[in-house]
């Protein structure tokens, strides 16, 4: 197998980005590794490097609401595999990661050797899960799958608007932050409601909150 030569490491903790880089070097010592510490920076990195072989994505980063970052990447770059690397290790989080298109779920508590092995298997086309969880996930939910498809159909700008709606921002505030007209934001909101199959901003926010993941109380760190 020709080993991948370009990776994106998306995590807002510098120490853990360094740990992931170390694990990646075990897999492909000469690989180009691009780091990102926010969801916006991750999307920009993928735009600059469309030939990237794998994205390692933390669920808890500035600009991402739980699974929103994963779904955004899978919707906009469906040919690039994304592995979720998270300190939230509940079975429900692992199951939903796979439902939303992740090519694997690697706990942050895993050793560097295990992370490296997971990356190798994902690069070979496998869906990697922690062995102790692989047999206990259950079947995918059709509702979850449909919802993921609806979220993935949003354009990048609509996705940003939806995230701002979940933060309680008004149309005029969103328009100011994005440097567009309020009429443009209204059009985005209308499109978001249609794509999500809801009839109000409140319903859209409630739907988006399904993407949230409770952050781990203490995230594992590699020194």
C-alpha positions as CSV (number, residue, x, y, z in Angstrom):
1,X,0.0,0.0,0.0
2,X,1.2,3.5,-0.8
3,X,1.2,5.4,2.5
4,X,-0.6,8.7,2.6
5,X,1.6,11.7,2.4
6,X,-0.6,14.5,3.6
7,X,-2.7,14.8,6.7
8,X,-4.7,17.5,8.5
9,X,-4.7,17.5,12.3
10,X,-7.6,19.5,13.6
11,X,-7.5,20.0,17.4
12,X,-7.4,23.1,19.5
13,X,-4.9,21.7,22.0
14,X,-1.3,22.1,20.9
15,X,0.0,19.3,23.0
16,X,-2.5,16.8,21.5
17,X,-1.8,18.1,18.0
18,X,1.9,17.3,18.7
19,X,0.9,13.8,19.9
20,X,-1.2,13.1,16.8
21,X,1.7,14.3,14.6
22,X,4.0,11.9,16.5
23,X,1.5,9.0,15.8
24,X,1.3,10.1,12.1
25,X,5.1,10.0,11.8
26,X,5.0,6.3,12.8
27,X,2.7,5.7,9.8
28,X,4.3,8.0,7.2
29,X,7.6,9.5,8.4
30,X,7.9,12.0,5.5
31,X,4.2,13.0,5.4
32,X,3.2,16.7,5.1
33,X,1.1,17.5,8.2
34,X,-1.1,20.6,8.3
35,X,-2.4,21.8,11.7
36,X,-5.7,23.6,12.4
37,X,-7.1,24.8,15.8
38,X,-10.6,26.0,14.8
39,X,-13.3,24.7,12.5
40,X,-12.8,27.7,10.2
41,X,-9.1,27.0,9.9
42,X,-9.8,23.3,9.2
43,X,-12.1,24.1,6.3
44,X,-9.5,26.6,5.0
45,X,-6.8,23.9,5.3
46,X,-8.9,21.4,3.3
47,X,-9.6,24.1,0.7
48,X,-5.9,24.7,0.3
49,X,-5.1,21.0,0.3
50,X,-7.8,19.2,-1.6
51,X,-5.4,16.3,-2.1
52,X,-5.2,15.5,1.7
53,X,-5.4,11.8,2.5
54,X,-7.0,11.9,5.9
55,X,-8.4,14.5,8.4
56,X,-8.0,13.8,12.1
57,X,-10.8,15.8,13.7
58,X,-11.5,16.7,17.3
59,X,-15.3,17.1,18.0
60,X,-14.7,20.0,20.5
61,X,-13.1,22.9,18.7
62,X,-14.0,26.6,18.4
63,X,-16.5,27.0,15.5
64,X,-17.9,23.5,15.7
65,X,-21.0,22.4,17.6
66,X,-20.5,18.8,18.4
67,X,-20.9,16.8,15.2
68,X,-21.4,19.8,13.1
69,X,-17.8,20.0,12.0
70,X,-17.8,16.3,11.0
71,X,-21.0,16.7,9.0
72,X,-19.7,19.9,7.3
73,X,-16.5,18.2,6.2
74,X,-18.3,15.0,5.0
75,X,-20.9,17.1,3.1
76,X,-18.4,19.4,1.4
77,X,-15.5,17.0,0.9
78,X,-17.1,13.5,0.6
79,X,-14.0,11.9,-0.9
80,X,-11.7,12.8,2.0
81,X,-11.9,10.3,5.0
82,X,-12.3,11.9,8.4
83,X,-11.3,10.2,11.6
84,X,-12.9,11.5,14.8
85,X,-10.3,11.9,17.7
86,X,-12.2,12.7,20.9
87,X,-12.1,12.6,24.7
88,X,-15.9,12.0,24.6
89,X,-15.8,8.2,24.5
90,X,-19.4,7.2,25.2
91,X,-20.9,4.5,23.0
92,X,-23.6,7.0,21.8
93,X,-20.9,9.4,20.6
94,X,-19.0,6.7,18.8
95,X,-22.2,5.4,17.1
96,X,-23.2,8.9,16.0
97,X,-19.7,9.6,14.7
98,X,-20.0,6.6,12.4
99,X,-23.6,7.5,11.5
100,X,-22.5,10.9,10.4
101,X,-19.8,9.6,8.1
102,X,-16.6,9.2,10.1
103,X,-14.1,6.6,8.9
104,X,-13.2,5.8,12.4
105,X,-13.3,6.8,16.1
106,X,-10.1,7.0,18.1
107,X,-10.3,7.8,21.8
108,X,-7.9,10.4,23.1
109,X,-7.0,8.0,25.9
110,X,-5.5,5.6,23.3
111,X,-1.8,5.1,23.2
112,X,0.3,6.5,20.3
113,X,0.8,3.0,19.0
114,X,-3.0,2.4,19.0
115,X,-3.6,5.7,17.3
116,X,-1.0,4.9,14.7
117,X,-2.6,1.4,14.1
118,X,-6.0,3.0,13.7
119,X,-4.7,5.5,11.1
120,X,-3.1,2.6,9.2
121,X,-6.4,0.7,9.0
122,X,-8.4,3.8,8.1
123,X,-5.9,4.5,5.2
124,X,-6.5,0.9,4.0
125,X,-10.2,1.6,3.8
126,X,-11.3,0.1,7.1
127,X,-13.7,1.8,9.6
128,X,-11.7,1.7,12.8
129,X,-13.4,1.5,16.2
130,X,-12.0,0.7,19.7
131,X,-12.1,-3.1,19.9
132,X,-14.1,-3.0,23.1
133,X,-16.8,-0.9,21.5
134,X,-17.0,-2.5,18.0
135,X,-19.6,-5.1,19.0
136,X,-21.8,-2.9,21.2
137,X,-22.8,0.0,18.9
138,X,-26.0,-1.4,17.5
139,X,-27.6,-0.4,14.2
140,X,-27.6,3.0,12.6
141,X,-30.7,5.2,13.1
142,X,-32.6,6.1,9.9
143,X,-33.6,9.4,11.5
144,X,-29.9,10.2,12.3
145,X,-28.9,9.4,8.8
146,X,-31.6,11.6,7.2
147,X,-30.7,14.4,9.6
148,X,-27.0,14.1,8.7
149,X,-27.9,14.3,5.0
150,X,-30.0,17.4,5.6
151,X,-27.2,19.1,7.5
152,X,-24.7,18.1,4.9
153,X,-26.8,19.7,2.1
154,X,-26.2,23.2,3.6
155,X,-23.7,25.4,1.9
156,X,-20.7,26.6,3.9
157,X,-22.3,30.0,4.4
158,X,-25.6,28.5,5.4
159,X,-23.7,26.3,7.9
160,X,-22.1,29.4,9.4
161,X,-25.5,31.1,9.7
162,X,-27.0,28.0,11.4
163,X,-24.1,28.0,13.9
164,X,-24.8,31.7,14.6
165,X,-28.5,31.0,15.1
166,X,-27.7,28.4,17.7
167,X,-25.7,31.1,19.5
168,X,-28.8,33.3,19.7
169,X,-27.7,35.9,17.2
170,X,-30.1,38.1,15.4
171,X,-30.2,38.5,11.6
172,X,-28.6,41.9,11.7
173,X,-25.8,40.7,14.0
174,X,-25.1,37.8,11.7
175,X,-25.2,40.1,8.7
176,X,-22.7,42.4,10.4
177,X,-20.3,39.6,11.3
178,X,-20.4,38.0,7.8
179,X,-20.3,41.4,6.1
180,X,-23.4,40.8,4.0
181,X,-26.8,42.4,3.9
182,X,-29.6,41.4,6.3
183,X,-31.7,40.4,3.2
184,X,-29.0,37.9,2.3
185,X,-29.2,36.4,5.8
186,X,-32.9,36.1,5.6
187,X,-32.5,34.2,2.4
188,X,-30.0,31.9,4.0
189,X,-32.4,31.3,7.0
190,X,-35.2,30.5,4.6
191,X,-33.0,28.0,2.8
192,X,-31.9,26.4,6.1
193,X,-35.5,25.9,7.3
194,X,-36.4,24.3,4.0
195,X,-33.5,21.9,3.9
196,X,-34.0,20.9,7.6
197,X,-37.7,20.5,7.0
198,X,-38.7,22.9,9.8
199,X,-40.8,26.0,9.9
200,X,-39.2,28.4,12.3
201,X,-35.8,29.6,13.6
202,X,-36.5,28.0,17.0
203,X,-37.2,24.6,15.3
204,X,-33.9,25.0,13.4
205,X,-32.0,25.7,16.6
206,X,-33.6,22.7,18.3
207,X,-32.7,20.5,15.4
208,X,-29.1,21.8,15.4
209,X,-28.8,21.1,19.1
210,X,-29.0,17.4,18.3
211,X,-25.5,17.8,17.1
212,X,-24.1,18.8,20.4
213,X,-21.8,16.6,22.4
214,X,-21.1,17.0,26.1
215,X,-17.4,17.8,26.4
216,X,-15.4,15.4,28.5
217,X,-14.8,16.5,32.0
218,X,-11.1,15.8,31.9
219,X,-9.5,15.3,28.4
220,X,-6.7,12.8,28.2
221,X,-3.4,14.4,27.2
222,X,-0.2,12.9,25.9
223,X,3.0,14.4,27.2
